């Protein structure tokens, strides 16, 4: 859900943490995006925000993304909205698992084209060739890293520059006529076809 290092929230917008440097424990400040945590039981210690909610006092760095929702905007264009693992847990806690299983509506309320989780499969057209790819990574900026389903050890091989990821965003998936597919354990491919 998140890394185990707790970061102190500073007034200047930075976070602080302790790290061993040359055998000495030092306090380091950095500009990191963290998940802010507050505690209603510690209002006396940390105070309240102007809204009346408990003031956050520490943060954790999110470590993974649960999925990317490809949604259709009001102009009919596809966009990618990344749901972090932490936010997915919060949604399930608040609304139940059904919220993440709806096949017609995204978390943001926009029409859902497809919800992609790591290791899901898509088919798309690249330079006139239909390719079957696996979702390897999702970045917070909405970019998806994909690799051919026949490739193994993709992460280490991309670092060694033996192969490279196919990088796509929501809009470029639409241009490539992407669709989510399934592959059974015995290799049967089910392709519903592109539904613009």
N, CA and C atoms as a LAMMPS dump frame, in Angstrom:
ITEM: TIMESTEP
0
ITEM: NUMBER OF ATOMS
588
ITEM: BOX BOUNDS ff ff ff
-5.0000000000000000e+02 5.0000000000000000e+02
-5.0000000000000000e+02 5.0000000000000000e+02
-5.0000000000000000e+02 5.0000000000000000e+02
ITEM: ATOMS id mol type element x y z
1 1 1 N 0.822 -1.191 0
2 1 2 C 0 0 0
3 1 3 C 0.871 1.262 0
4 2 1 N 1.943 1.25 0.808
5 2 2 C 2.886 2.363 0.825
6 2 3 C 4.203 1.877 1.423
7 3 1 N 5.26 2.676 1.236
8 3 2 C 6.554 2.339 1.835
9 3 3 C 6.456 2.449 3.353
10 4 1 N 7.377 1.819 4.066
11 4 2 C 7.281 1.827 5.52
12 4 3 C 7.956 3.018 6.179
13 5 1 N 8.658 3.861 5.454
14 5 2 C 9.287 5.038 6.035
15 5 3 C 8.238 6.112 6.303
16 6 1 N 8.196 6.604 7.534
17 6 2 C 7.294 7.703 7.89
18 6 3 C 8.035 9.016 7.668
19 7 1 N 7.413 9.953 6.973
20 7 2 C 7.998 11.252 6.683
21 7 3 C 7.302 12.317 7.524
22 8 1 N 8.085 13.182 8.157
23 8 2 C 7.52 14.299 8.901
24 8 3 C 7.126 15.396 7.933
25 9 1 N 5.978 16.012 8.153
26 9 2 C 5.504 17.102 7.288
27 9 3 C 6.024 18.43 7.84
28 10 1 N 6.678 19.211 7.006
29 10 2 C 7.245 20.49 7.413
30 10 3 C 6.361 21.639 6.93
31 11 1 N 6.474 22.781 7.619
32 11 2 C 5.675 23.966 7.278
33 11 3 C 5.992 24.491 5.877
34 12 1 N 7.22 24.272 5.402
35 12 2 C 7.629 24.789 4.093
36 12 3 C 7.188 23.889 2.933
37 13 1 N 6.375 22.874 3.217
38 13 2 C 5.887 21.983 2.163
39 13 3 C 6.78 20.79 1.904
40 14 1 N 7.941 20.754 2.54
41 14 2 C 8.855 19.629 2.375
42 14 3 C 8.541 18.552 3.403
43 15 1 N 9.177 17.398 3.23
44 15 2 C 9.061 16.315 4.201
45 15 3 C 10.456 16.023 4.754
46 16 1 N 10.497 15.467 5.961
47 16 2 C 11.79 15.125 6.561
48 16 3 C 11.792 13.663 6.97
49 17 1 N 12.974 13.088 6.974
50 17 2 C 13.154 11.701 7.402
51 17 3 C 14.587 11.526 7.873
52 18 1 N 14.82 10.48 8.631
53 18 2 C 16.16 10.211 9.139
54 18 3 C 16.84 9.153 8.29
55 19 1 N 18.148 9.364 8.103
56 19 2 C 18.933 8.447 7.271
57 19 3 C 20.337 8.368 7.844
58 20 1 N 20.934 7.184 7.749
59 20 2 C 22.312 7.015 8.206
60 20 3 C 23.26 7.507 7.102
61 21 1 N 24.077 8.489 7.433
62 21 2 C 25.059 9.041 6.497
63 21 3 C 26.422 8.981 7.176
64 22 1 N 27.337 8.22 6.605
65 22 2 C 28.683 8.033 7.163
66 22 3 C 28.635 7.612 8.631
67 23 1 N 27.715 6.695 8.961
68 23 2 C 27.619 6.167 10.307
69 23 3 C 26.884 7.064 11.29
70 24 1 N 26.392 8.205 10.84
71 24 2 C 25.677 9.131 11.718
72 24 3 C 24.232 9.273 11.227
73 25 1 N 23.319 9.349 12.194
74 25 2 C 21.898 9.525 11.864
75 25 3 C 21.642 11.003 11.601
76 26 1 N 21.198 11.303 10.354
77 26 2 C 20.961 12.694 9.974
78 26 3 C 19.518 12.875 9.53
79 27 1 N 19.011 14.082 9.783
80 27 2 C 17.661 14.44 9.341
81 27 3 C 17.781 15.054 7.945
82 28 1 N 17.061 14.478 6.995
83 28 2 C 17.101 14.929 5.609
84 28 3 C 15.753 15.55 5.258
85 29 1 N 15.762 16.683 4.556
86 29 2 C 14.531 17.288 4.032
87 29 3 C 14.512 17.115 2.532
88 30 1 N 13.322 16.851 1.99
89 30 2 C 13.202 16.616 0.552
90 30 3 C 11.815 17.047 0.083
91 31 1 N 11.679 17.249 -1.221
92 31 2 C 10.379 17.531 -1.836
93 31 3 C 9.82 16.226 -2.378
94 32 1 N 9.025 15.526 -1.603
95 32 2 C 8.406 14.279 -2.03
96 32 3 C 6.898 14.408 -1.915
97 33 1 N 6.208 13.762 -2.833
98 33 2 C 4.75 13.692 -2.731
99 33 3 C 4.425 12.507 -1.831
100 34 1 N 3.71 12.772 -0.741
101 34 2 C 3.4 11.721 0.218
102 34 3 C 1.901 11.68 0.5
103 35 1 N 1.471 10.56 1.047
104 35 2 C 0.093 10.396 1.508
105 35 3 C 0.056 10.944 2.932
106 36 1 N -0.701 12.017 3.147
107 36 2 C -0.728 12.658 4.455
108 36 3 C -1.655 11.907 5.398
109 37 1 N -1.185 11.704 6.626
110 37 2 C -1.92 10.957 7.643
111 37 3 C -2.222 11.883 8.82
112 38 1 N -3.451 11.815 9.314
113 38 2 C -3.834 12.568 10.51
114 38 3 C -4.422 11.588 11.519
115 39 1 N -4.605 12.047 12.748
116 39 2 C -5.135 11.188 13.805
117 39 3 C -6.11 11.997 14.647
118 40 1 N -7.378 11.628 14.616
119 40 2 C -8.401 12.352 15.376
120 40 3 C -8.159 12.27 16.875
121 41 1 N -7.414 11.255 17.327
122 41 2 C -7.134 11.103 18.756
123 41 3 C -5.988 12.006 19.224
124 42 1 N -5.267 12.61 18.274
125 42 2 C -4.102 13.425 18.638
126 42 3 C -4.305 14.896 18.289
127 43 1 N -5.542 15.379 18.357
128 43 2 C -5.827 16.774 18.025
129 43 3 C -5.084 17.716 18.973
130 44 1 N -5.012 17.373 20.264
131 44 2 C -4.304 18.219 21.231
132 44 3 C -2.84 18.395 20.849
133 45 1 N -2.254 17.347 20.288
134 45 2 C -0.824 17.376 19.95
135 45 3 C -0.555 18.06 18.612
136 46 1 N -1.416 17.793 17.596
137 46 2 C -1.128 18.267 16.239
138 46 3 C -2.021 19.413 15.783
139 47 1 N -3.18 19.598 16.407
140 47 2 C -4.049 20.717 16.067
141 47 3 C -5.06 20.391 14.98
142 48 1 N -5.815 21.413 14.599
143 48 2 C -6.867 21.287 13.592
144 48 3 C -6.572 22.173 12.399
145 49 1 N -7.078 21.767 11.249
146 49 2 C -7.038 22.602 10.051
147 49 3 C -8.168 23.628 10.151
148 50 1 N -8.142 24.694 9.338
149 50 2 C -9.253 25.667 9.35
150 50 3 C -10.609 25.03 9.037
151 51 1 N -10.6 23.881 8.382
152 51 2 C -11.857 23.185 8.051
153 51 3 C -12.411 22.414 9.243
154 52 1 N -11.63 22.319 10.329
155 52 2 C -12.064 21.571 11.507
156 52 3 C -11.588 20.127 11.53
157 53 1 N -10.928 19.693 10.462
158 53 2 C -10.405 18.322 10.416
159 53 3 C -9.049 18.267 11.12
160 54 1 N -8.673 17.086 11.618
161 54 2 C -7.356 16.959 12.276
162 54 3 C -6.225 17.294 11.304
163 55 1 N -5.226 17.977 11.813
164 55 2 C -4.091 18.387 10.997
165 55 3 C -3.187 17.184 10.729
166 56 1 N -2.815 16.953 9.45
167 56 2 C -1.902 15.836 9.167
168 56 3 C -0.527 16.121 9.77
169 57 1 N 0.116 15.071 10.266
170 57 2 C 1.402 15.256 10.927
171 57 3 C 2.506 14.37 10.357
172 58 1 N 2.142 13.369 9.57
173 58 2 C 3.164 12.533 8.94
174 58 3 C 2.651 12.065 7.592
175 59 1 N 3.562 11.519 6.793
176 59 2 C 3.176 11.049 5.468
177 59 3 C 3.932 9.798 5.093
178 60 1 N 3.366 9.067 4.161
179 60 2 C 4.009 7.864 3.628
180 60 3 C 4.047 7.979 2.115
181 61 1 N 5.107 7.477 1.525
182 61 2 C 5.247 7.509 0.072
183 61 3 C 4.508 6.315 -0.513
184 62 1 N 3.55 6.599 -1.392
185 62 2 C 2.822 5.53 -2.071
186 62 3 C 3.79 4.692 -2.884
187 63 1 N 3.566 3.401 -2.922
188 63 2 C 4.56 2.536 -3.546
189 63 3 C 4.074 1.868 -4.822
190 64 1 N 2.778 1.909 -5.073
191 64 2 C 2.317 1.192 -6.259
192 64 3 C 0.987 1.759 -6.733
193 65 1 N 0.635 1.395 -7.945
194 65 2 C -0.648 1.776 -8.529
195 65 3 C -1.492 0.531 -8.705
196 66 1 N -2.762 0.63 -8.331
197 66 2 C -3.672 -0.494 -8.464
198 66 3 C -4.085 -0.693 -9.915
199 67 1 N -4.496 0.391 -10.57
200 67 2 C -4.962 0.263 -11.951
201 67 3 C -4.902 1.609 -12.65
202 68 1 N -5.154 1.58 -13.935
203 68 2 C -5.379 2.791 -14.703
204 68 3 C -6.736 2.63 -15.373
205 69 1 N -7.573 3.627 -15.197
206 69 2 C -8.887 3.614 -15.833
207 69 3 C -8.799 4.45 -17.098
208 70 1 N -9.131 3.832 -18.214
209 70 2 C -9.202 4.552 -19.473
210 70 3 C -10.648 5.026 -19.591
211 71 1 N -10.82 6.344 -19.574
212 71 2 C -12.152 6.933 -19.573
213 71 3 C -12.355 7.769 -20.834
214 72 1 N -13.615 8.027 -21.128
215 72 2 C -13.967 8.862 -22.279
216 72 3 C -14.36 10.248 -21.746
217 73 1 N -13.667 11.295 -22.232
218 73 2 C -14.02 12.639 -21.79
219 73 3 C -15.237 13.148 -22.569
220 74 1 N -15.665 14.362 -22.286
221 74 2 C -16.884 14.88 -22.918
222 74 3 C -16.738 15.063 -24.424
223 75 1 N -15.511 15.098 -24.941
224 75 2 C -15.272 15.216 -26.388
225 75 3 C -15.114 13.857 -27.059
226 76 1 N -15.249 12.77 -26.296
227 76 2 C -15.113 11.433 -26.86
228 76 3 C -13.688 10.916 -26.901
229 77 1 N -12.738 11.692 -26.39
230 77 2 C -11.33 11.284 -26.381
231 77 3 C -11.045 10.452 -25.138
232 78 1 N -10.125 9.502 -25.278
233 78 2 C -9.746 8.657 -24.152
234 78 3 C -8.683 9.357 -23.311
235 79 1 N -8.799 9.178 -21.996
236 79 2 C -7.814 9.69 -21.051
237 79 3 C -7.523 8.597 -20.027
238 80 1 N -6.339 8.627 -19.461
239 80 2 C -5.976 7.662 -18.43
240 80 3 C -6.009 8.292 -17.051
241 81 1 N -6.657 7.626 -16.105
242 81 2 C -6.702 8.082 -14.715
243 81 3 C -6.151 6.966 -13.834
244 82 1 N -5.028 7.225 -13.187
245 82 2 C -4.357 6.209 -12.38
246 82 3 C -4.958 6.199 -10.972
247 83 1 N -5.253 5.003 -10.466
248 83 2 C -5.74 4.809 -9.102
249 83 3 C -4.615 4.13 -8.318
250 84 1 N -4.084 4.823 -7.311
251 84 2 C -3 4.239 -6.511
252 84 3 C -3.557 3.108 -5.645
253 85 1 N -2.686 2.246 -5.193
254 85 2 C -3.098 1.14 -4.327
255 85 3 C -3.689 1.688 -3.028
256 86 1 N -3.097 2.743 -2.487
257 86 2 C -3.608 3.351 -1.269
258 86 3 C -5.038 3.858 -1.488
259 87 1 N -5.264 4.592 -2.585
260 87 2 C -6.609 5.108 -2.861
261 87 3 C -7.604 3.983 -3.116
262 88 1 N -7.158 2.905 -3.754
263 88 2 C -8.048 1.757 -3.973
264 88 3 C -8.494 1.159 -2.642
265 89 1 N -7.569 1.04 -1.682
266 89 2 C -7.929 0.538 -0.356
267 89 3 C -8.937 1.468 0.319
268 90 1 N -8.731 2.774 0.177
269 90 2 C -9.652 3.73 0.794
270 90 3 C -11.041 3.621 0.165
271 91 1 N -11.114 3.445 -1.151
272 91 2 C -12.406 3.294 -1.831
273 91 3 C -13.134 2.038 -1.37
274 92 1 N -12.391 0.938 -1.248
275 92 2 C -13.002 -0.318 -0.793
276 92 3 C -13.48 -0.172 0.643
277 93 1 N -12.69 0.484 1.481
278 93 2 C -13.082 0.684 2.875
279 93 3 C -14.365 1.518 2.964
280 94 1 N -14.471 2.548 2.128
281 94 2 C -15.61 3.468 2.19
282 94 3 C -16.856 2.949 1.473
283 95 1 N -16.667 2.334 0.281
284 95 2 C -17.816 1.964 -0.561
285 95 3 C -17.945 0.467 -0.823
286 96 1 N -16.969 -0.331 -0.425
287 96 2 C -16.993 -1.756 -0.726
288 96 3 C -16.301 -2.044 -2.051
289 97 1 N -16.006 -3.301 -2.286
290 97 2 C -15.263 -3.71 -3.49
291 97 3 C -16.042 -3.48 -4.769
292 98 1 N -17.363 -3.392 -4.682
293 98 2 C -18.186 -3.204 -5.885
294 98 3 C -17.813 -1.927 -6.628
295 99 1 N -17.324 -0.91 -5.916
296 99 2 C -16.949 0.359 -6.55
297 99 3 C -15.834 0.157 -7.572
298 100 1 N -14.922 -0.765 -7.295
299 100 2 C -13.802 -1.009 -8.209
300 100 3 C -14.123 -2.073 -9.256
301 101 1 N -15.306 -2.626 -9.205
302 101 2 C -15.673 -3.685 -10.158
303 101 3 C -16.692 -3.235 -11.19
304 102 1 N -17.147 -1.995 -11.087
305 102 2 C -18.132 -1.517 -12.061
306 102 3 C -17.494 -1.471 -13.44
307 103 1 N -18.16 -2.051 -14.412
308 103 2 C -17.584 -2.11 -15.756
309 103 3 C -18.043 -0.954 -16.637
310 104 1 N -18.933 -0.095 -16.132
311 104 2 C -19.464 0.983 -16.961
312 104 3 C -19.065 2.376 -16.5
313 105 1 N -18.672 2.516 -15.238
314 105 2 C -18.413 3.837 -14.692
315 105 3 C -17.088 3.844 -13.94
316 106 1 N -16.291 4.886 -14.188
317 106 2 C -14.999 5.005 -13.527
318 106 3 C -15.173 5.581 -12.124
319 107 1 N -14.1 5.594 -11.371
320 107 2 C -14.109 6.168 -10.028
321 107 3 C -14.449 7.654 -10.093
322 108 1 N -13.98 8.34 -11.144
323 108 2 C -14.237 9.777 -11.285
324 108 3 C -15.64 10.079 -11.82
325 109 1 N -16.391 9.039 -12.202
326 109 2 C -17.742 9.241 -12.709
327 109 3 C -17.831 9.37 -14.218
328 110 1 N -16.698 9.333 -14.908
329 110 2 C -16.696 9.416 -16.376
330 110 3 C -16.971 8.034 -16.965
331 111 1 N -17.49 7.985 -18.202
332 111 2 C -17.731 6.679 -18.834
333 111 3 C -16.426 5.881 -18.947
334 112 1 N -16.472 4.641 -18.504
335 112 2 C -15.288 3.792 -18.471
336 112 3 C -15.15 3.012 -19.772
337 113 1 N -14 3.121 -20.408
338 113 2 C -13.696 2.339 -21.603
339 113 3 C -13.128 0.992 -21.181
340 114 1 N -12.121 1.028 -20.299
341 114 2 C -11.54 -0.198 -19.739
342 114 3 C -10.735 0.146 -18.501
343 115 1 N -10.642 -0.803 -17.607
344 115 2 C -9.845 -0.671 -16.39
345 115 3 C -8.711 -1.685 -16.517
346 116 1 N -7.477 -1.194 -16.521
347 116 2 C -6.323 -2.062 -16.73
348 116 3 C -5.497 -2.185 -15.454
349 117 1 N -5.226 -3.424 -15.091
350 117 2 C -4.416 -3.748 -13.922
351 117 3 C -3.126 -4.391 -14.439
352 118 1 N -2.069 -4.3 -13.674
353 118 2 C -0.793 -4.895 -14.073
354 118 3 C -0.996 -6.36 -14.457
355 119 1 N -0.39 -6.769 -15.553
356 119 2 C -0.447 -8.106 -16.144
357 119 3 C -1.735 -8.384 -16.924
358 120 1 N -2.601 -7.381 -17.098
359 120 2 C -3.722 -7.527 -18.028
360 120 3 C -3.177 -7.473 -19.45
361 121 1 N -4.01 -7.881 -20.406
362 121 2 C -3.6 -7.923 -21.807
363 121 3 C -4.432 -6.976 -22.653
364 122 1 N -3.78 -6.372 -23.651
365 122 2 C -4.479 -5.553 -24.641
366 122 3 C -3.988 -5.949 -26.028
367 123 1 N -4.851 -5.707 -27.01
368 123 2 C -4.442 -5.835 -28.417
369 123 3 C -4.581 -4.466 -29.029
370 124 1 N -3.636 -4.128 -29.886
371 124 2 C -3.691 -2.841 -30.568
372 124 3 C -2.955 -2.902 -31.885
373 125 1 N -3.163 -1.863 -32.673
374 125 2 C -2.546 -1.776 -34.006
375 125 3 C -1.345 -0.844 -33.926
376 126 1 N -0.163 -1.362 -34.24
377 126 2 C 1.048 -0.553 -34.277
378 126 3 C 1.695 -0.706 -35.647
379 127 1 N 1.747 0.394 -36.384
380 127 2 C 2.348 0.421 -37.715
381 127 3 C 1.763 -0.663 -38.609
382 128 1 N 0.432 -0.817 -38.538
383 128 2 C -0.27 -1.762 -39.394
384 128 3 C -0.226 -3.207 -38.935
385 129 1 N 0.369 -3.471 -37.793
386 129 2 C 0.479 -4.832 -37.271
387 129 3 C -0.317 -4.933 -35.975
388 130 1 N -1.14 -5.98 -35.839
389 130 2 C -1.876 -6.218 -34.604
390 130 3 C -0.944 -6.897 -33.615
391 131 1 N -0.802 -6.281 -32.424
392 131 2 C 0.095 -6.83 -31.412
393 131 3 C -0.67 -7.098 -30.127
394 132 1 N -0.279 -8.152 -29.441
395 132 2 C -0.851 -8.51 -28.152
396 132 3 C 0.192 -8.186 -27.099
397 133 1 N -0.175 -7.285 -26.171
398 133 2 C 0.772 -6.77 -25.199
399 133 3 C 0.259 -6.965 -23.777
400 134 1 N 1.206 -7.003 -22.845
401 134 2 C 0.901 -7.144 -21.417
402 134 3 C 1.212 -5.83 -20.716
403 135 1 N 0.353 -5.435 -19.764
404 135 2 C 0.586 -4.223 -18.979
405 135 3 C 1.695 -4.527 -17.976
406 136 1 N 2.797 -3.773 -18.043
407 136 2 C 3.924 -3.982 -17.135
408 136 3 C 3.971 -2.94 -16.024
409 137 1 N 3.75 -1.684 -16.385
410 137 2 C 3.835 -0.605 -15.404
411 137 3 C 2.805 0.465 -15.742
412 138 1 N 2.372 1.179 -14.692
413 138 2 C 1.507 2.341 -14.861
414 138 3 C 2.149 3.479 -14.098
415 139 1 N 2.31 4.597 -14.753
416 139 2 C 2.933 5.741 -14.093
417 139 3 C 1.868 6.742 -13.688
418 140 1 N 2.167 7.536 -12.673
419 140 2 C 1.191 8.504 -12.165
420 140 3 C 0.739 9.503 -13.222
421 141 1 N 1.581 9.752 -14.231
422 141 2 C 1.213 10.71 -15.269
423 141 3 C 0.272 10.108 -16.316
424 142 1 N -0.166 8.863 -16.106
425 142 2 C -1.107 8.227 -17.032
426 142 3 C -0.444 7.44 -18.149
427 143 1 N 0.855 7.324 -18.126
428 143 2 C 1.563 6.561 -19.149
429 143 3 C 1.623 5.088 -18.751
430 144 1 N 1.42 4.225 -19.738
431 144 2 C 1.436 2.78 -19.519
432 144 3 C 2.63 2.189 -20.256
433 145 1 N 3.373 1.313 -19.575
434 145 2 C 4.486 0.588 -20.202
435 145 3 C 3.999 -0.818 -20.501
436 146 1 N 4.086 -1.214 -21.787
437 146 2 C 3.609 -2.52 -22.226
438 146 3 C 4.742 -3.291 -22.88
439 147 1 N 4.603 -4.624 -22.884
440 147 2 C 5.582 -5.488 -23.552
441 147 3 C 4.831 -6.624 -24.231
442 148 1 N 5.413 -7.181 -25.28
443 148 2 C 4.797 -8.309 -25.972
444 148 3 C 4.586 -9.461 -24.997
445 149 1 N 3.489 -10.192 -25.171
446 149 2 C 3.163 -11.286 -24.252
447 149 3 C 4.193 -12.405 -24.307
448 150 1 N 4.956 -12.487 -25.365
449 150 2 C 5.956 -13.554 -25.501
450 150 3 C 7.286 -13.209 -24.841
451 151 1 N 7.418 -11.995 -24.313
452 151 2 C 8.682 -11.582 -23.698
453 151 3 C 8.707 -11.947 -22.217
454 152 1 N 9.865 -12.377 -21.731
455 152 2 C 10.059 -12.699 -20.315
456 152 3 C 11.152 -11.803 -19.742
457 153 1 N 11.193 -11.679 -18.419
458 153 2 C 12.196 -10.858 -17.735
459 153 3 C 12.257 -9.446 -18.313
460 154 1 N 11.099 -8.882 -18.55
461 154 2 C 11.002 -7.611 -19.266
462 154 3 C 11.691 -6.479 -18.532
463 155 1 N 11.484 -6.361 -17.219
464 155 2 C 12.047 -5.234 -16.478
465 155 3 C 13.568 -5.211 -16.566
466 156 1 N 14.216 -6.334 -16.275
467 156 2 C 15.68 -6.362 -16.322
468 156 3 C 16.197 -6.221 -17.758
469 157 1 N 15.47 -6.765 -18.715
470 157 2 C 15.92 -6.672 -20.112
471 157 3 C 15.751 -5.265 -20.67
472 158 1 N 14.759 -4.504 -20.191
473 158 2 C 14.642 -3.109 -20.645
474 158 3 C 15.739 -2.256 -20.018
475 159 1 N 16.107 -2.55 -18.774
476 159 2 C 17.218 -1.82 -18.153
477 159 3 C 18.524 -2.094 -18.886
478 160 1 N 18.689 -3.333 -19.367
479 160 2 C 19.901 -3.7 -20.112
480 160 3 C 19.812 -3.28 -21.577
481 161 1 N 18.694 -2.655 -21.953
482 161 2 C 18.45 -2.154 -23.315
483 161 3 C 18.432 -3.252 -24.38
484 162 1 N 18.069 -4.49 -23.963
485 162 2 C 17.881 -5.575 -24.927
486 162 3 C 16.565 -5.396 -25.672
487 163 1 N 15.552 -4.963 -24.935
488 163 2 C 14.237 -4.676 -25.513
489 163 3 C 13.77 -3.349 -24.939
490 164 1 N 12.677 -2.812 -25.449
491 164 2 C 12.137 -1.579 -24.879
492 164 3 C 10.627 -1.711 -24.735
493 165 1 N 10.102 -0.981 -23.765
494 165 2 C 8.668 -0.964 -23.544
495 165 3 C 7.967 -0.247 -24.698
496 166 1 N 6.719 -0.616 -24.926
497 166 2 C 5.832 0.166 -25.772
498 166 3 C 5.115 1.095 -24.8
499 167 1 N 5.287 2.401 -24.959
500 167 2 C 4.703 3.375 -24.043
501 167 3 C 3.463 3.993 -24.675
502 168 1 N 2.367 3.989 -23.924
503 168 2 C 1.096 4.518 -24.424
504 168 3 C 0.404 5.339 -23.352
505 169 1 N -0.434 6.261 -23.786
506 169 2 C -1.332 7.013 -22.913
507 169 3 C -2.755 6.675 -23.341
508 170 1 N -3.741 7.203 -22.636
509 170 2 C -5.129 6.942 -23.011
510 170 3 C -5.42 7.337 -24.449
511 171 1 N -4.985 8.542 -24.854
512 171 2 C -5.225 9.016 -26.215
513 171 3 C -4.539 8.173 -27.275
514 172 1 N -3.303 7.76 -27.008
515 172 2 C -2.593 6.954 -28.009
516 172 3 C -3.14 5.529 -28.071
517 173 1 N -3.75 5.046 -26.97
518 173 2 C -4.429 3.743 -27.031
519 173 3 C -5.636 3.812 -27.959
520 174 1 N -6.36 4.928 -27.903
521 174 2 C -7.521 5.088 -28.772
522 174 3 C -7.096 5.124 -30.238
523 175 1 N -6.03 5.849 -30.538
524 175 2 C -5.525 5.925 -31.919
525 175 3 C -5.056 4.557 -32.415
526 176 1 N -4.537 3.716 -31.498
527 176 2 C -4.036 2.394 -31.861
528 176 3 C -5.135 1.328 -31.834
529 177 1 N -6.39 1.748 -31.65
530 177 2 C -7.545 0.84 -31.62
531 177 3 C -7.36 -0.261 -30.564
532 178 1 N -6.955 0.155 -29.367
533 178 2 C -6.701 -0.795 -28.283
534 178 3 C -7.999 -1.332 -27.703
535 179 1 N -7.922 -2.554 -27.248
536 179 2 C -9.037 -3.183 -26.533
537 179 3 C -8.449 -4.187 -25.564
538 180 1 N -9.145 -4.32 -24.415
539 180 2 C -8.722 -5.287 -23.412
540 180 3 C -9.153 -6.67 -23.867
541 181 1 N -8.242 -7.618 -23.731
542 181 2 C -8.53 -8.995 -24.133
543 181 3 C -8.242 -9.916 -22.96
544 182 1 N -8.614 -11.169 -23.111
545 182 2 C -8.25 -12.163 -22.106
546 182 3 C -7.59 -13.349 -22.804
547 183 1 N -6.694 -13.981 -22.086
548 183 2 C -6.026 -15.185 -22.575
549 183 3 C -6.203 -16.245 -21.504
550 184 1 N -6.792 -17.383 -21.873
551 184 2 C -7.049 -18.448 -20.91
552 184 3 C -5.736 -19.161 -20.565
553 185 1 N -5.732 -19.956 -19.501
554 185 2 C -4.516 -20.699 -19.135
555 185 3 C -4.007 -21.625 -20.24
556 186 1 N -4.899 -22.067 -21.137
557 186 2 C -4.44 -22.938 -22.227
558 186 3 C -4.165 -22.145 -23.503
559 187 1 N -4.172 -20.805 -23.395
560 187 2 C -3.768 -19.964 -24.511
561 187 3 C -4.877 -19.508 -25.431
562 188 1 N -6.134 -19.705 -25.083
563 188 2 C -7.229 -19.235 -25.922
564 188 3 C -7.394 -17.73 -25.73
565 189 1 N -7.325 -17.007 -26.841
566 189 2 C -7.406 -15.56 -26.824
567 189 3 C -8.828 -15.125 -27.125
568 190 1 N -9.391 -14.277 -26.276
569 190 2 C -10.745 -13.738 -26.503
570 190 3 C -10.602 -12.24 -26.751
571 191 1 N -10.916 -11.835 -27.973
572 191 2 C -10.77 -10.44 -28.395
573 191 3 C -12.141 -9.89 -28.771
574 192 1 N -12.678 -8.94 -27.984
575 192 2 C -13.999 -8.401 -28.305
576 192 3 C -13.988 -7.445 -29.485
577 193 1 N -12.81 -7.051 -29.95
578 193 2 C -12.702 -6.094 -31.05
579 193 3 C -12.743 -4.666 -30.535
580 194 1 N -12.287 -3.754 -31.361
581 194 2 C -12.211 -2.345 -30.989
582 194 3 C -13.6 -1.717 -31.025
583 195 1 N -13.928 -0.985 -29.967
584 195 2 C -15.23 -0.316 -29.901
585 195 3 C -15.019 1.171 -29.68
586 196 1 N -14.304 1.833 -30.587
587 196 2 C -14.013 3.265 -30.587
588 196 3 C -14.674 4.027 -29.561
